[in-house]
Every structure is written in C-alpha cells, then in structure tokens.
Amino acid sequence: MRTYLDFEKPIAELEGRIEDLRQTNGAVDVNVGEEIEKLQGKADQLLLDAYGKLTRWQKALVARHASRPHFSDYVARLVEDFTPLSGDRAFGEDTAILGGPARFRGRSIVLIGHEKGSDTAARVKHNFGMARPEGYRKAMRLMDLAERFNLPVVTLIDTPGAYPGRGAEERGQAEAIASCTEKCLGLGTPLVSVIAGEGGSGGAIALAAGNRVLMLEHSVYSVISPEGCASILWKDAAG
C-alpha cells in the first residue's frame, strides 16, 4: 500500500478515483478508459507541480519517504552475487549497516550501506538505519577487506544519524564514528559514496568521506536533523 505525504493528498485522491474506475471497468456497459486516462494525466501533472516547488521541510520528508528505495532494494536491482558479511569481530552484529562483496556491471566491489527497513518489523530490526559502534567497526572491517583485495568501495548512506543510546555510548560510539571517517579518508582503494535518502550528522559522514560523493534527487545531507536543530535552538523539536 502506497504511503502519501501531506502535500501529496490531492494526488492520492485522484489516484483513488482512478483505482475505483479501474475496478468498475468492464463491470458496466460504460467505457471508462477515457476518464481514467484523463484523471491519470491530471495526477501526473499534480505530481510534477508538487515536486517542482518543494519547501525545505518537504524535501526532508521526501528524503525520509517510506516508499523510497532502501539498501536491500539497490542490492536486488543493481548488483549481483552480493554476499553479506556480519559482525565487527569485537562485540556483535549491527543490522543498521549491511555490507559485503558484490559484482556491479561485471566488476567486483565491496558494497556497504545503511538499511532502514521497509515495514515496521524490518525498521525495528534495522534500528531505523541508526547504527551502533559495531556497525561502523563492521564497515571498517569490510574496507580492510577491500584494500586487501584491491576492490573499490561503494557506500549508500541513508540514516537520520548514529544511534545515541547509552549502550552505544558505552561501547565507544564517538570513537567508532571518528575511526570510520578516518578509514574512509585514508582508504587505499577508490571510494564512491552516495547519499540515497537521508544523510544525518556524523552517522552519515562516517561512510560518506569518499573520493566522490553523489546525492540522489530529493535527498538531504546535513550536520543535524531539522528536529535536532530546533530542539537545540528553540527547545522544541517542532521548531
């Protein structure tokens, strides 16, 4: 089921009417094909108009859109022979960051990225893409592997930020982020980083300090989330 943002509601209404007409098409002796085509044209134009004049906040909402592709979607559609590797060899596994060797257009690479999850259960499992220290240490382990076999690294960034929980802080969250950033900067093989959705704070830059940094359309990259900034400046996350 498609999720609509507040500013997409007029589009949702039109698409609902289109779906109703499709359900009735053939059930009555009236050809509704022309009406469906007409409404679809209106919906397409509304979509173009809405996305052609997004506010800054709407941009942030689109970057977080529930229907936006996630790491697993890119793996399924862009690479072959992806072999996920787990654990940081120090504490445990963190599924907020996934990675492993793969083949992209026939070339071997190491692919690493944040995974938010596509439904409630998956979001909880992947901690909404907010990595703990072991996630960043796993990423460094994979980068070491890439250097050993002279493989380029591609990172996909989509996170509101690193996980700020007590356990993460006790296990050295700040050090892990700093070390992962340093590893990216000194990596002996090419590193291409792509902001695929949200790029929030140090949790994002730890995987995004590449030789080339790309951003997909309607993605955002900032030193802090809008809510976090508002809570600091105005003591109110709503701004």
DARAGI-V293840 format. One record per residue. N is the residue number from 1. BURIAL is # if it has 16 or more other C-alpha atoms within 10 Angstrom, else .. Layout:
n,burial
N,BURIAL
N,BURIAL
This chain:
n,burial
1,.
2,.
3,.
4,.
5,.
6,.
7,.
8,.
9,.
10,.
11,#
12,#
13,.
14,#
15,#
16,.
17,.
18,#
19,.
20,.
21,#
22,.
23,.
24,.
25,.
26,.
27,.
28,.
29,.
30,.
31,.
32,#
33,.
34,.
35,.
36,#
37,.
38,.
39,#
40,#
41,.
42,.
43,#
44,.
45,.
46,#
47,#
48,.
49,.
50,#
51,.
52,.
53,.
54,.
55,.
56,.
57,.
58,#
59,#
60,#
61,#
62,#
63,#
64,#
65,.
66,#
67,.
68,.
69,#
70,#
71,#
72,.
73,.
74,.
75,#
76,.
77,.
78,.
79,#
80,#
81,.
82,#
83,.
84,.
85,#
86,#
87,#
88,#
89,.
90,.
91,.
92,.
93,#
94,#
95,#
96,#
97,#
98,#
99,#
100,#
101,#
102,#
103,#
104,#
105,.
106,.
107,.
108,#
109,#
110,#
111,#
112,#
113,#
114,#
115,#
116,#
117,#
118,#
119,.
120,.
121,.
122,.
123,#
124,.
125,#
126,#
127,#
128,#
129,#
130,#
131,#
132,#
133,#
134,#
135,#
136,#
137,#
138,#
139,#
140,#
141,#
142,#
143,#
144,#
145,#
146,#
147,#
148,.
149,.
150,#
151,#
152,#
153,#
154,#
155,#
156,#
157,#
158,#
159,#
160,#
161,#
162,#
163,#
164,.
165,.
166,.
167,.
168,#
169,.
170,.
171,.
172,.
173,#
174,#
175,.
176,#
177,#
178,#
179,#
180,#
181,#
182,.
183,#
184,#
185,#
186,.
187,#
188,#
189,#
190,#
191,#
192,#
193,#
194,#
195,#
196,#
197,#
198,#
199,#
200,#
201,#
202,#
203,#
204,#
205,#
206,#
207,#
208,#
209,#
210,#
211,.
212,.
213,.
214,.
215,#
216,.
217,.
218,#
219,#
220,#
221,#
222,.
223,.
224,#
225,#
226,#
227,.
228,#
229,#
230,.
231,.
232,.
233,.
234,.
235,.
236,.
237,.
238,.
239,.
